[in-house]
Amino acid sequence: MTLFPPPEDQDTAPRRKRWPRAAAWTLGALLVLEISLNVALNLGAVQAIMRRSTSRTELAWKRAWWLWPFGQLHLRDFTLTQQSQHQWWQVNLDTVEASVSLTALLRKRVDVRHIDGHGARFRIEPSFGIEKEPPPGPDYRPWVIQLADVTVHEVRELDFGRVRFVGDLDVQGSLDIKGRERVHVETPSIRVVSGAMEVDRKPVTRFKRLEAKAALEVPFTDEKGWDLSRALSAQVTSQLELLPLDWLNAHLGSDNAVSLKGGAGKVDLDLHLKDGALAEDSRIDVQGQTLNVRAGPIRARAPWALKASLTSERPDTRRGTATLTFAPVRVSGPEGTVAEIPEITLTVLARRGAEQSDWELEPDLRVARSRPLDLRMLNPWLARTIEIDSGSMTVQSQERAKSAKARDSLRLSVDSDLVTGRMGNVKVLLRAEADVDARSLSWDSKSLSLTGTTLRLTNVSTNGPVPIRAWSGVFTLPQARLSLSPTVLSARFASKLTDTQPVAALLTSAKNLPRFLTPLLNIRDVTVTGQVQIDESGLQLRELKADGAGFSLRGHLDLAQGELKGALLATLGALAGGIEFKPGGQDLHLLNAKQWFAKQPEPPLR
């Protein structure tokens, strides 16, 4: 009798043999897929696919592994680069762990649901020589990069060109890039562990604390490409240590007559940015230590402070105020401390309405009356023109009428007491006042513009061969510049003289005037113009012109230690006479004076 197993037993044996084989094939397929995927990741296949469809966005890494579909993607030396016609930026990370959708890559999407990165660097710079991206074809489908739940530790560098952060920063956020349409970055948490800001690779601040959140929305247009002008919105609170301001000297230039030293301080920031511009409730508070400023032969030192804030007067109007204070200011010359100003404050009020593209600025300068400044400090510079025996001056800002706007009264007043001095053997007494229009003050690398200054001389008296008695005059300087290294004052001047005592004194050194010049003492309302330069070698007058009723004077003069050199042509009615000044005296030219004067070339200024 032949026995057969039941049908159930007949099916069970082959089935038991098939399961291990199916599991082996499945495991083998997964292993082949895993190997292929990791080979593709490490041989640049993914990058090549993306590069063929967009040349402006690039993903790269050096090493990668991925236990798909259970584990996370691991990348080393990861780089994301974005380039346009105007901007180029790049993000680098030492290591990245990410939860990535593999199927999304097949649909031209980089879809990452979680990223944990370490050791990041960011750099942005202008693009040059990049052709405008051609418009896409009708079948164009952009790559989409979406990085959600991004946490990056140890951000070591944020490089914006001349300005750079270096240190240790943690950031959380997300990134969304869609081809030629937009870039959106959201960072709800930015925290600096330690770090410094650099300008041209020189540290300028150190962070004690920084917390921030920011959003970057960069639209793309065919006309402008990626538009960063209104892209950034942020809120930043920070406490910083401001390093000494010596680093600014490199930006002033090696040949600049002005240099800075010291001035370190503490900075408290609370900044709000909206659409790329400062927004209301922004605030800056700086408390600086003593800042030393060198300007030619002058030295000044003072602690300083800066306070600035921005508020909204109305929903459509913003109002900002910035106040820079130096107090007290000590000024010194070659012979030591010569003056002290209790306080100098410059306040700038800024307003901008919704329809205005520029800020409307309203400055207000307040200079507290200084302690007297000994004018003998000027002798190393002025000695060949006038040597000062005694006298002092004070500096202060003018009082502003309640009805006047700050911009109409931004002026400095310089007043002296009675000054005594000598021009060679001639003793001189005078008082001087200067009204300086601070709106016209401007620096270049070596000099200070004093255009718009008015100089008043009063109580001018001399004991020369033709004495001057209590004369006064007002001179306006439509062009004036004070060079500081070496110290040279050059200016064009204009004046309306009520009498001609100084003109008469210039025309002769004899005790009696030449007969034809006697009427000079009685001429009224004479207009005088010319160009003057004062330096360590003395005083020079060029293009000198004086005109009155029936009188004119033309010429050029050099004065050094009381000695005159030069030539003048004086005309009184039909009479003309020339005077040649030279060491030891002067020569008169009464015959053919105009022809003689025409042959006296005017030497150039030194």
VODOPA-746168 format. One record per residue (C-alpha): residue in three letters; x, y, z. Coordinates in Angstrom, 2 decimals. Layout:
REM residues N
[ALA [X Y Z]];
...
REM end
This chain:
REM residues 606
[MET [0.00 0.00 0.00]];
[THR [1.44 3.36 -1.11]];
[LEU [1.08 6.28 1.28]];
[PHE [0.77 9.94 0.05]];
[PRO [1.05 12.97 2.33]];
[PRO [-2.01 15.07 2.73]];
[PRO [-2.36 18.00 0.29]];
[GLU [-1.55 20.48 3.06]];
[ASP [1.83 18.87 3.62]];
[GLN [2.55 18.81 -0.14]];
[ASP [2.15 22.67 -0.39]];
[THR [3.99 23.49 2.83]];
[ALA [7.40 22.15 1.84]];
[PRO [7.85 24.15 -1.41]];
[ARG [6.46 27.25 0.34]];
[ARG [9.05 26.92 3.10]];
[LYS [11.78 26.82 0.48]];
[ARG [10.44 29.88 -1.42]];
[TRP [10.39 32.31 1.56]];
[PRO [14.12 32.28 2.23]];
[ARG [14.77 32.68 -1.47]];
[ALA [12.36 35.65 -1.73]];
[ALA [13.85 37.24 1.39]];
[ALA [17.34 36.78 -0.01]];
[TRP [16.33 38.38 -3.32]];
[THR [14.67 41.27 -1.50]];
[LEU [17.63 41.80 0.75]];
[GLY [19.97 41.59 -2.22]];
[ALA [17.90 44.12 -4.17]];
[LEU [17.92 46.49 -1.22]];
[LEU [21.67 46.00 -0.84]];
[VAL [22.24 46.68 -4.55]];
[LEU [19.99 49.76 -4.33]];
[GLU [21.82 50.94 -1.20]];
[ILE [25.20 50.45 -2.83]];
[SER [24.06 52.12 -6.07]];
[LEU [22.58 55.04 -4.16]];
[ASN [25.73 55.61 -2.13]];
[VAL [27.91 55.23 -5.22]];
[ALA [25.73 57.77 -7.04]];
[LEU [25.98 60.16 -4.05]];
[ASN [29.77 59.90 -3.91]];
[LEU [30.48 59.97 -7.65]];
[GLY [28.50 63.19 -8.29]];
[ALA [25.57 61.74 -10.19]];
[VAL [23.00 63.72 -8.21]];
[GLN [24.98 66.93 -8.64]];
[ALA [25.32 66.31 -12.38]];
[ILE [21.57 65.83 -12.80]];
[MET [20.90 69.10 -11.02]];
[ARG [23.66 70.95 -12.89]];
[ARG [22.16 70.01 -16.25]];
[SER [18.88 71.68 -15.36]];
[THR [20.20 74.80 -13.58]];
[SER [23.64 76.37 -13.84]];
[ARG [22.90 79.04 -11.21]];
[THR [22.21 76.76 -8.20]];
[GLU [24.71 74.08 -7.25]];
[LEU [24.83 71.41 -4.53]];
[ALA [28.12 69.67 -3.74]];
[TRP [29.75 67.48 -1.09]];
[LYS [32.90 65.40 -0.77]];
[ARG [31.63 62.31 1.05]];
[ALA [28.15 60.91 1.67]];
[TRP [26.45 57.83 3.06]];
[TRP [22.80 56.99 3.48]];
[LEU [21.21 53.90 5.03]];
[TRP [18.05 54.33 2.98]];
[PRO [15.15 54.27 3.70]];
[PHE [15.60 53.95 7.46]];
[GLY [18.50 56.25 8.31]];
[GLN [19.46 59.84 7.65]];
[LEU [21.65 61.16 4.86]];
[HIS [25.15 62.02 6.12]];
[LEU [27.26 64.53 4.19]];
[ARG [30.75 65.91 4.74]];
[ASP [32.00 69.23 3.33]];
[PHE [28.56 70.20 2.03]];
[THR [28.23 73.29 -0.23]];
[LEU [25.20 75.16 -1.55]];
[THR [25.97 77.87 -4.12]];
[GLN [23.60 80.37 -5.73]];
[GLN [24.70 82.80 -8.45]];
[SER [22.97 85.53 -10.41]];
[GLN [24.04 88.38 -12.64]];
[HIS [24.54 90.65 -9.61]];
[GLN [25.16 88.42 -6.54]];
[TRP [27.00 85.24 -5.63]];
[TRP [26.58 83.48 -2.30]];
[GLN [27.65 80.18 -0.82]];
[VAL [26.98 78.11 2.32]];
[ASN [29.53 75.53 3.49]];
[LEU [29.08 72.98 6.31]];
[ASP [31.62 70.54 7.68]];
[THR [29.00 67.87 8.46]];
[VAL [25.30 67.53 7.72]];
[GLU [22.74 64.99 8.85]];
[ALA [19.43 65.26 7.02]];
[SER [16.14 63.50 6.48]];
[VAL [15.80 63.62 2.71]];
[SER [13.06 62.49 0.36]];
[LEU [14.66 60.36 -2.37]];
[THR [11.56 60.30 -4.54]];
[ALA [11.41 64.10 -4.48]];
[LEU [14.75 64.24 -6.31]];
[LEU [13.10 62.52 -9.25]];
[ARG [10.63 65.45 -9.39]];
[LYS [13.43 68.13 -9.35]];
[ARG [12.94 68.81 -5.66]];
[VAL [15.42 68.82 -2.80]];
[ASP [13.00 68.13 0.04]];
[VAL [14.69 67.96 3.44]];
[ARG [12.51 67.65 6.54]];
[HIS [15.27 67.93 9.15]];
[ILE [18.87 69.11 9.06]];
[ASP [21.48 69.10 11.78]];
[GLY [24.72 70.79 10.66]];
[HIS [28.04 71.69 12.25]];
[GLY [30.84 74.06 11.25]];
[ALA [29.15 76.44 8.81]];
[ARG [30.47 79.33 6.73]];
[PHE [28.53 81.81 4.62]];
[ARG [29.93 84.16 2.00]];
[ILE [28.27 86.68 -0.31]];
[GLU [29.89 88.92 -2.90]];
[PRO [29.01 90.80 -6.09]];
[SER [29.07 88.96 -9.40]];
[PHE [31.11 90.34 -12.29]];
[GLY [31.19 89.25 -15.91]];
[ILE [28.15 87.00 -15.51]];
[GLU [25.77 87.01 -18.43]];
[LYS [22.14 87.69 -17.77]];
[GLU [20.29 84.45 -17.34]];
[PRO [18.32 83.72 -20.51]];
[PRO [14.56 83.44 -20.14]];
[PRO [13.40 79.86 -19.64]];
[GLY [11.72 77.92 -22.39]];
[PRO [8.07 76.92 -22.38]];
[ASP [8.86 73.55 -20.82]];
[TYR [10.99 75.00 -18.02]];
[ARG [10.33 73.48 -14.62]];
[PRO [12.55 74.98 -11.86]];
[TRP [14.32 73.05 -9.17]];
[VAL [12.78 73.53 -5.75]];
[ILE [14.98 73.38 -2.64]];
[GLN [13.14 73.18 0.65]];
[LEU [15.15 72.79 3.83]];
[ALA [12.89 72.63 6.90]];
[ASP [13.80 72.44 10.60]];
[VAL [17.41 73.46 10.04]];
[THR [19.72 73.61 13.05]];
[VAL [23.31 74.68 12.49]];
[HIS [25.87 74.73 15.27]];
[GLU [29.24 76.46 15.21]];
[VAL [28.67 78.94 12.42]];
[ARG [32.26 80.11 12.18]];
[GLU [32.10 82.77 9.49]];
[LEU [29.61 85.16 7.87]];
[ASP [31.48 86.99 5.13]];
[PHE [29.83 90.01 3.49]];
[GLY [32.93 91.28 1.73]];
[ARG [34.64 94.01 3.73]];
[VAL [32.54 93.15 6.80]];
[ARG [32.87 89.71 8.36]];
[PHE [31.75 87.82 11.48]];
[VAL [34.07 85.19 12.89]];
[GLY [33.38 83.10 15.97]];
[ASP [30.76 80.63 17.14]];
[LEU [27.10 81.16 16.27]];
[ASP [24.07 78.85 16.48]];
[VAL [21.13 79.29 14.15]];
[GLN [17.78 77.61 13.57]];
[GLY [15.61 78.16 10.53]];
[SER [14.48 77.08 7.09]];
[LEU [15.39 77.71 3.46]];
[ASP [13.13 77.69 0.41]];
[ILE [14.51 78.27 -3.10]];
[LYS [12.36 78.01 -6.18]];
[GLY [14.33 78.38 -9.39]];
[ARG [13.98 81.86 -10.92]];
[GLU [11.14 82.87 -8.65]];
[ARG [12.28 83.45 -5.06]];
[VAL [14.61 82.68 -2.16]];
[HIS [13.05 82.63 1.29]];
[VAL [15.07 82.21 4.48]];
[GLU [13.47 82.13 7.93]];
[THR [15.68 82.13 11.04]];
[PRO [13.60 82.35 14.22]];
[SER [16.67 81.88 16.45]];
[ILE [20.20 83.25 16.05]];
[ARG [22.51 83.22 19.04]];
[VAL [26.18 84.15 19.26]];
[VAL [28.19 82.03 21.67]];
[SER [31.36 84.04 21.02]];
[GLY [32.70 86.06 18.15]];
[ALA [33.89 89.32 16.66]];
[MET [33.07 91.61 13.74]];
[GLU [35.87 92.49 11.36]];
[VAL [36.28 95.23 8.77]];
[ASP [38.87 94.45 6.10]];
[ARG [39.98 91.49 8.25]];
[LYS [40.71 93.69 11.29]];
[PRO [38.56 93.10 14.43]];
[VAL [36.43 96.11 15.44]];
[THR [34.01 94.61 18.00]];
[ARG [33.69 91.57 20.24]];
[PHE [30.31 90.12 21.13]];
[LYS [29.30 89.72 24.74]];
[ARG [25.77 88.72 23.76]];
[LEU [23.68 88.58 20.61]];
[GLU [20.21 87.20 20.02]];
[ALA [18.35 87.73 16.78]];
[LYS [15.68 86.50 14.42]];
[ALA [15.49 87.30 10.74]];
[ALA [13.68 86.64 7.50]];
[LEU [15.04 87.04 3.99]];
[GLU [12.61 87.26 1.09]];
[VAL [14.43 87.69 -2.23]];
[PRO [12.21 87.97 -5.31]];
[PHE [13.47 87.41 -8.85]];
[THR [12.59 89.60 -11.82]];
[ASP [13.82 89.41 -15.38]];
[GLU [14.88 93.09 -15.24]];
[LYS [16.84 93.11 -11.94]];
[GLY [17.49 89.45 -11.24]];
[TRP [17.58 88.69 -7.51]];
[ASP [16.52 91.91 -5.75]];
[LEU [18.15 92.24 -2.30]];
[SER [17.25 95.91 -1.76]];
[ARG [14.17 95.19 0.39]];
[ALA [14.89 91.56 1.24]];
[LEU [15.88 91.58 4.91]];
[SER [13.67 91.90 7.97]];
[ALA [15.21 91.25 11.38]];
[GLN [15.33 92.00 15.07]];
[VAL [18.72 92.07 16.81]];
[THR [19.58 92.69 20.45]];
[SER [23.22 92.68 21.38]];
[GLN [25.88 93.87 23.77]];
[LEU [29.30 94.40 22.27]];
[GLU [32.76 95.52 23.23]];
[LEU [33.93 98.22 20.82]];
[LEU [37.67 97.92 20.19]];
[PRO [39.95 101.00 19.86]];
[LEU [39.16 103.05 16.76]];
[ASP [42.72 102.96 15.41]];
[TRP [41.49 100.70 12.59]];
[LEU [39.74 103.71 11.04]];
[ASN [43.12 105.27 10.17]];
[ALA [43.57 102.81 7.31]];
[HIS [40.32 104.10 5.79]];
[LEU [41.34 107.74 6.27]];
[GLY [44.47 107.13 4.17]];
[SER [48.17 107.09 5.01]];
[ASP [48.59 110.73 3.91]];
[ASN [45.62 111.99 5.93]];
[ALA [46.43 114.78 8.39]];
[VAL [43.85 113.39 10.84]];
[SER [44.38 110.18 12.82]];
[LEU [42.57 108.47 15.70]];
[LYS [43.76 106.50 18.70]];
[GLY [41.84 104.83 21.51]];
[GLY [38.11 105.37 21.94]];
[ALA [37.19 101.80 22.91]];
[GLY [33.80 101.38 24.54]];
[LYS [30.62 99.44 25.15]];
[VAL [27.74 99.15 22.69]];
[ASP [24.12 98.27 23.45]];
[LEU [22.03 97.51 20.35]];
[ASP [18.35 96.91 19.76]];
[LEU [17.81 97.00 16.00]];
[HIS [14.65 96.38 14.02]];
[LEU [14.82 96.04 10.25]];
[LYS [11.86 95.86 7.92]];
[ASP [12.07 95.48 4.15]];
[GLY [15.79 96.20 4.20]];
[ALA [15.58 99.44 6.23]];
[LEU [15.76 100.42 9.89]];
[ALA [12.33 100.34 11.53]];
[GLU [10.83 102.01 14.57]];
[ASP [11.99 101.15 18.09]];
[SER [15.58 100.71 16.88]];
[ARG [18.12 101.95 19.40]];
[ILE [21.92 102.30 19.69]];
[ASP [23.76 103.35 22.82]];
[VAL [27.56 103.68 22.84]];
[GLN [29.72 104.75 25.78]];
[GLY [33.28 105.38 24.63]];
[GLN [36.52 105.86 26.51]];
[THR [38.96 108.69 25.76]];
[LEU [39.48 109.19 22.03]];
[ASN [42.67 110.90 20.89]];
[VAL [42.46 112.86 17.62]];
[ARG [45.49 114.30 15.85]];
[ALA [44.87 117.04 13.27]];
[GLY [48.18 118.43 12.03]];
[PRO [49.91 120.11 15.00]];
[ILE [46.73 120.03 17.11]];
[ARG [45.82 117.21 19.48]];
[ALA [42.40 116.72 21.05]];
[ARG [41.21 114.07 23.48]];
[ALA [37.82 113.40 25.01]];
[PRO [35.52 110.60 26.20]];
[TRP [32.59 110.20 23.81]];
[ALA [29.07 108.83 23.64]];
[LEU [26.54 108.11 20.91]];
[LYS [22.81 107.66 21.34]];
[ALA [20.49 107.03 18.41]];
[SER [16.85 105.96 18.14]];
[LEU [14.13 105.65 15.53]];
[THR [10.43 106.12 16.23]];
[SER [7.19 106.66 14.31]];
[GLU [5.52 110.04 14.68]];
[ARG [2.63 108.81 12.54]];
[PRO [2.01 105.54 10.69]];
[ASP [3.46 107.10 7.51]];
[THR [6.33 109.12 9.07]];
[ARG [9.55 107.96 10.73]];
[ARG [11.67 110.12 12.99]];
[GLY [15.23 109.40 14.00]];
[THR [17.54 111.17 16.41]];
[ALA [21.29 110.70 16.78]];
[THR [23.36 112.56 19.37]];
[LEU [27.17 112.43 19.41]];
[THR [28.76 113.93 22.53]];
[PHE [32.38 114.67 23.45]];
[ALA [32.91 115.84 27.05]];
[PRO [35.19 117.29 28.20]];
[VAL [37.43 118.07 25.21]];
[ARG [41.05 118.95 25.92]];
[VAL [42.99 120.58 23.09]];
[SER [46.78 120.78 23.02]];
[GLY [49.42 122.18 20.72]];
[PRO [53.18 121.77 20.44]];
[GLU [53.61 123.39 23.86]];
[GLY [51.08 121.30 25.82]];
[THR [47.45 121.66 26.88]];
[VAL [46.10 125.06 25.86]];
[ALA [42.30 124.81 26.05]];
[GLU [39.40 122.81 27.40]];
[ILE [35.85 122.74 26.03]];
[PRO [33.34 121.39 28.57]];
[GLU [31.14 119.71 25.95]];
[ILE [30.61 119.39 22.20]];
[THR [27.31 117.88 21.10]];
[LEU [26.12 117.23 17.56]];
[THR [22.46 116.20 17.28]];
[VAL [20.97 115.15 13.95]];
[LEU [17.20 114.94 13.58]];
[ALA [16.06 112.85 10.61]];
[ARG [12.54 112.62 9.19]];
[ARG [11.14 110.67 6.26]];
[GLY [7.56 110.43 5.09]];
[ALA [6.00 107.60 3.15]];
[GLU [6.40 109.47 -0.14]];
[GLN [10.03 110.51 0.47]];
[SER [12.95 108.49 -0.88]];
[ASP [15.57 110.36 1.18]];
[TRP [15.80 111.39 4.79]];
[GLU [15.36 115.06 5.66]];
[LEU [18.26 115.90 8.00]];
[GLU [18.32 118.72 10.53]];
[PRO [21.65 119.06 12.41]];
[ASP [22.19 121.04 15.60]];
[LEU [25.71 121.78 16.88]];
[ARG [26.21 122.84 20.50]];
[VAL [29.67 123.83 21.70]];
[ALA [29.89 124.98 25.29]];
[ARG [32.03 128.07 25.77]];
[SER [35.62 126.94 26.06]];
[ARG [38.12 128.00 28.62]];
[PRO [40.54 130.62 27.20]];
[LEU [43.00 129.24 24.67]];
[ASP [46.46 130.84 24.77]];
[LEU [47.17 132.17 21.29]];
[ARG [50.92 131.93 21.77]];
[MET [50.50 128.30 20.72]];
[LEU [50.24 129.66 17.16]];
[ASN [53.72 131.24 17.24]];
[PRO [55.53 128.20 15.76]];
[TRP [53.30 128.67 12.73]];
[LEU [52.64 132.44 12.62]];
[ALA [56.00 133.80 13.84]];
[ARG [57.12 135.03 10.40]];
[THR [53.81 136.88 9.93]];
[ILE [53.01 138.11 13.43]];
[GLU [54.58 136.96 16.68]];
[ILE [52.00 136.96 19.48]];
[ASP [53.12 138.27 22.86]];
[SER [49.82 137.81 24.70]];
[GLY [46.19 137.04 24.06]];
[SER [43.66 134.24 24.21]];
[MET [40.51 133.14 22.43]];
[THR [37.37 131.15 23.19]];
[VAL [35.18 128.92 21.02]];
[GLN [31.45 128.35 21.34]];
[SER [28.37 127.73 19.23]];
[GLN [26.03 130.60 18.51]];
[GLU [22.78 130.83 20.38]];
[ARG [19.89 129.97 18.11]];
[ALA [16.72 132.02 18.04]];
[LYS [13.63 130.04 18.96]];
[SER [12.11 130.67 15.55]];
[ALA [15.25 129.66 13.63]];
[LYS [15.78 126.18 12.26]];
[ALA [18.90 124.33 13.31]];
[ARG [20.09 124.12 9.73]];
[ASP [20.05 127.95 9.51]];
[SER [22.22 128.48 12.58]];
[LEU [24.79 125.69 12.57]];
[ARG [27.64 128.08 13.33]];
[LEU [30.70 128.45 15.54]];
[SER [31.98 131.68 17.06]];
[VAL [35.65 132.27 17.82]];
[ASP [36.38 135.39 19.91]];
[SER [39.63 136.78 21.21]];
[ASP [40.48 139.28 23.91]];
[LEU [43.01 142.03 23.16]];
[VAL [45.93 140.44 21.33]];
[THR [49.38 142.02 21.36]];
[GLY [52.10 141.09 18.94]];
[ARG [54.86 142.22 16.62]];
[MET [55.31 142.34 12.85]];
[GLY [59.05 142.90 12.68]];
[ASN [59.63 146.14 14.59]];
[VAL [55.99 147.21 14.40]];
[LYS [53.83 146.56 17.45]];
[VAL [50.27 145.41 16.76]];
[LEU [47.15 145.43 18.94]];
[LEU [43.84 143.90 17.80]];
[ARG [40.75 141.89 18.65]];
[ALA [39.45 139.20 16.29]];
[GLU [36.14 137.38 15.90]];
[ALA [35.40 134.60 13.47]];
[ASP [31.99 133.24 12.51]];
[VAL [32.38 129.73 11.02]];
[ASP [29.54 128.13 9.08]];
[ALA [29.77 124.55 10.36]];
[ARG [27.57 123.31 7.50]];
[SER [30.47 124.03 5.14]];
[LEU [33.08 122.28 7.28]];
[SER [34.43 119.30 5.37]];
[TRP [37.56 117.16 5.48]];
[ASP [39.59 115.73 2.70]];
[SER [42.72 113.70 3.30]];
[LYS [44.85 116.66 4.41]];
[SER [42.76 119.76 4.96]];
[LEU [39.67 121.38 6.45]];
[SER [37.35 123.56 4.38]];
[LEU [36.40 126.84 6.11]];
[THR [34.36 128.25 3.24]];
[GLY [31.74 130.76 4.37]];
[THR [33.75 132.05 7.34]];
[THR [33.45 135.72 8.33]];
[LEU [36.39 137.43 10.07]];
[ARG [35.96 140.65 12.06]];
[LEU [38.96 142.70 13.19]];
[THR [38.41 145.48 15.76]];
[ASN [40.60 147.83 17.79]];
[VAL [43.46 147.37 15.31]];
[SER [46.35 149.69 16.17]];
[THR [50.02 149.82 15.16]];
[ASN [52.97 152.09 15.85]];
[GLY [54.46 151.91 12.35]];
[PRO [55.64 154.84 10.22]];
[VAL [51.99 155.38 9.27]];
[PRO [50.18 154.41 12.49]];
[ILE [46.79 152.70 12.53]];
[ARG [44.43 153.84 15.23]];
[ALA [41.44 151.74 16.41]];
[TRP [40.62 150.51 12.93]];
[SER [37.98 147.83 12.29]];
[GLY [36.99 145.77 9.27]];
[VAL [34.95 142.75 8.21]];
[PHE [36.25 140.12 5.77]];
[THR [34.23 137.35 4.18]];
[LEU [35.95 134.21 2.92]];
[PRO [34.00 132.74 -0.04]];
[GLN [36.76 130.13 -0.34]];
[ALA [38.99 129.04 2.52]];
[ARG [40.97 125.92 3.36]];
[LEU [43.23 125.02 6.27]];
[SER [45.82 122.40 5.40]];
[LEU [47.16 120.62 8.45]];
[SER [50.32 118.85 7.31]];
[PRO [52.09 121.24 6.79]];
[THR [49.85 123.93 8.30]];
[VAL [48.76 126.36 5.56]];
[LEU [45.76 128.70 5.49]];
[SER [44.71 129.76 1.99]];
[ALA [41.62 131.84 1.25]];
[ARG [39.96 134.26 -1.08]];
[PHE [38.62 137.28 0.74]];
[ALA [36.37 140.27 0.15]];
[SER [35.81 143.33 2.34]];
[LYS [34.13 146.72 2.36]];
[LEU [36.47 149.05 4.29]];
[THR [35.05 152.14 5.98]];
[ASP [38.48 153.83 5.83]];
[THR [41.85 153.17 4.29]];
[GLN [44.27 153.21 7.22]];
[PRO [45.64 149.69 6.50]];
[VAL [46.05 150.51 2.80]];
[ALA [48.01 153.64 3.63]];
[ALA [50.16 151.74 6.10]];
[LEU [50.98 149.13 3.46]];
[LEU [51.96 151.66 0.81]];
[THR [54.93 153.15 2.63]];
[SER [57.37 152.54 5.45]];
[ALA [58.57 156.20 5.43]];
[LYS [57.35 158.62 8.06]];
[ASN [55.69 160.78 5.41]];
[LEU [53.59 159.47 2.54]];
[PRO [54.53 160.44 -1.00]];
[ARG [52.59 163.56 -1.84]];
[PHE [50.26 161.97 -4.39]];
[LEU [49.25 159.30 -1.85]];
[THR [48.17 161.71 0.88]];
[PRO [44.46 161.56 -0.13]];
[LEU [44.46 157.85 0.75]];
[LEU [43.86 158.76 4.36]];
[ASN [40.51 160.33 3.48]];
[ILE [39.01 157.75 1.08]];
[ARG [35.85 156.04 2.31]];
[ASP [34.02 152.88 1.29]];
[VAL [36.81 150.98 -0.41]];
[THR [36.13 147.45 -1.69]];
[VAL [39.09 145.07 -1.30]];
[THR [39.41 141.54 -2.74]];
[GLY [42.29 139.15 -3.13]];
[GLN [43.86 135.86 -2.24]];
[VAL [45.87 135.26 0.94]];
[GLN [48.05 132.41 2.10]];
[ILE [49.67 132.09 5.55]];
[ASP [52.21 129.40 6.29]];
[GLU [55.40 128.98 8.31]];
[SER [57.29 131.14 5.78]];
[GLY [55.01 134.15 6.22]];
[LEU [52.04 135.82 4.53]];
[GLN [51.42 136.14 0.79]];
[LEU [48.85 138.39 -0.92]];
[ARG [47.92 137.75 -4.54]];
[GLU [45.41 139.31 -6.95]];
[LEU [45.05 142.23 -4.51]];
[LYS [42.47 144.73 -5.74]];
[ALA [41.10 147.80 -3.93]];
[ASP [38.59 150.20 -5.49]];
[GLY [37.00 153.36 -4.12]];
[ALA [35.81 156.75 -5.32]];
[GLY [38.48 157.82 -7.83]];
[PHE [40.95 155.30 -6.38]];
[SER [42.23 151.85 -7.34]];
[LEU [45.02 149.62 -6.16]];
[ARG [46.48 146.49 -7.76]];
[GLY [49.37 144.32 -6.72]];
[HIS [50.94 141.45 -4.83]];
[LEU [52.91 141.30 -1.58]];
[ASP [54.94 138.93 0.58]];
[LEU [55.39 139.62 4.31]];
[ALA [57.93 137.80 6.49]];
[GLN [59.15 139.06 9.86]];
[GLY [58.07 142.63 9.11]];
[GLU [59.81 142.75 5.71]];
[LEU [57.72 143.39 2.60]];
[LYS [58.45 142.27 -0.95]];
[GLY [56.24 142.86 -3.96]];
[ALA [54.76 145.50 -6.22]];
[LEU [51.70 147.79 -6.08]];
[LEU [50.10 150.14 -8.57]];
[ALA [47.99 152.94 -7.03]];
[THR [45.76 155.21 -9.13]];
[LEU [44.17 158.43 -7.85]];
[GLY [42.12 160.12 -10.55]];
[ALA [44.54 160.78 -13.40]];
[LEU [47.62 160.14 -11.25]];
[ALA [49.28 156.72 -11.10]];
[GLY [52.26 155.55 -9.11]];
[GLY [54.06 152.31 -8.58]];
[ILE [55.75 151.10 -5.42]];
[GLU [58.32 148.32 -5.39]];
[PHE [58.87 146.72 -1.97]];
[LYS [62.20 145.06 -1.28]];
[PRO [64.37 144.36 1.76]];
[GLY [65.68 147.62 3.23]];
[GLY [63.03 149.95 1.80]];
[GLN [60.96 150.74 -1.27]];
[ASP [61.31 152.42 -4.66]];
[LEU [58.69 154.75 -6.16]];
[HIS [57.88 154.65 -9.88]];
[LEU [55.94 157.80 -10.76]];
[LEU [56.81 157.95 -14.47]];
[ASN [55.27 155.34 -16.73]];
[ALA [54.00 153.56 -13.61]];
[LYS [51.48 151.41 -15.47]];
[GLN [54.10 150.19 -17.93]];
[TRP [56.44 149.42 -15.06]];
[PHE [53.79 147.49 -13.16]];
[ALA [52.88 145.47 -16.23]];
[LYS [56.44 144.13 -16.20]];
[GLN [56.22 142.95 -12.58]];
[PRO [55.12 139.31 -12.80]];
[GLU [52.99 137.99 -9.95]];
[PRO [54.86 135.03 -8.45]];
[PRO [52.82 131.91 -7.70]];
[LEU [51.88 130.99 -4.16]];
[ARG [54.30 128.70 -2.40]];
REM end
